[in-house]
Amino acid sequence: MAASEEQEARIQVRTITDLARLAGVSPGTVSRALAGKSLVNTKTREKIEALAREHGFRPNQMASGLRRQKTGVIGVVIPLGHDIRQQISDSFFMTLLGFLADELTTHGYDLMLRRVVPDDDADWLDRFIGSGMIDGVIVIGQSDQFDRIEEVADGYRSMVVWGNHQEGQRHCVVGTDNRLGGRLAAERLIAGGARKLAFLGDTGPMEFAARFAGAQDVAARMGLPSVLPLVTHLSPDRASEEIAKHLAAHFTAQGRDIDGIFAATDTLAALCLTELRAQGLAVPDDVKLIGFDDLPIARQTIPPLTTVRQDIAAGARGLVDLLLRRLGGETTESLVLPPELVVRETA
C-alpha cells in the first residue's frame, strides 16, 4: 500500500468537513454531492459517494433534514405569561414532557424545549416558528396568550396546543374538559357533606378558570354559597408559606366554615393537606379535599388524595398524532378528553 493510501485509510471521517478534506473539495460540494445535486459533476460526485461508502460515513439526521428542508425536530414551548416564576420542573409539566418525548421518539422526531416569558418577548411564538429549527410546534398551556396563539394559527397550520377548548377558537387544542372536571370535584365534595366550598389556585389561566367555573356551576345549582377563591396567585417557591398565610387569615377572619376545598392541581392539594394538618384540621372529617391531574403524588399523600384525573398519556399521544397529521396536510379538529373522578380518602 502506498504511503498516501495508508494515510487516507487512517483518516477518521465523522463530519462532512472530514470527507471534504479527504476528497479535496469544499464541504459545500460534499453536501451537494450527497444530496444528489446536478451542480456537482458526475465524476466528483461518484468519487465523494465512493469515499463515503468506504469510510462508512452517514450524514447525521439534522444535516439530512436540512437538505430536505426538514429538521426532524418538534418544538415544545411553554408560555408563562400569567406567572413568570413558575418552573418547568412543575410535576405536571415534567409528566407531560416525558410522555411527549417518548411519543415523538417513537415517530422518529427529536424534541426542542423552550420556556418563554411573553411579556419580555411579544413575538415569542412567531420567532420560534420562523427559526428554521423545527418542523412544527406543540404549545403547552395557553396561559394568558390565547389571542396571540389565535393570530398565529390563522397562518400556521403545523401547531397543536395543550389547553382548554372553547367554541369558535381557531387553534387546534388537545386537553381535558376542565369545566366538567370542576363539576365532578364540587359534586363529590357536596355529596360528602361539604356546604361551604373554596377553590385553591390562580383563577386567571384558562384551564384553572374553567375548573373554578365548573365548581361554581354546581354550587349555584345546589343553592349553596358561591365558591370562595381562596388564593388567586401563588409563587411556586413560596407556595407552602402562602397557603399557610391565606388559610390562617381566612380562619381568623371568618372562622372555620370552609368544609370543602377544590385545589386547582394535585401539587397545591398536597401543600394544602400539610397546612390543614398544621391548623389542627382533620381531612376528610373537618375539611374534604380534592385535587386535579392524578399525578403520582396523589397516591403518596397521607391520606391518599381524591382527585380529578386527566389522561396525560392520552393527551400526549393526541398532541403528537394531530400535529403529524397537520404536517401531512390534514385539517384536524380539537380533541377534548373526558375527566374522571378518582375517589381515595380525602373526599
Buried (B, 14 or more C-beta within 10 A) or exposed (E): EEEEEEEBEEEEBEBBEBBBBBBEBEBEBBBBBBBEEEEBEEEBBEBBBEBBEEBEBEBEBEBBBBBEEBBBBBBBBBBBBBBEEBEEEBBBBEBBBEBBBBBBEEEEBBBBBBBBBBEEEEEBBBEBBEEEBBBBBBBBBBBBBBEBBBBBBEEBBBBBBBBBBEEEBEBBBBBBBBBBBBBBBBBBBBEBEBBBBBBBBBBBBBBBBBBBBBBBBBBEEEEBEEBBBBBBEBEEEEBBEBBBEBBEEBBEEEEBEBBBBBBBBBBBBBBBBBBBEEBEBEBBEEBBBBBBBBBEBBEEBEBBBBBBBBBBBBBBBBBBBBBBBBBEEEEBEBBBBEBBBBEBEBB
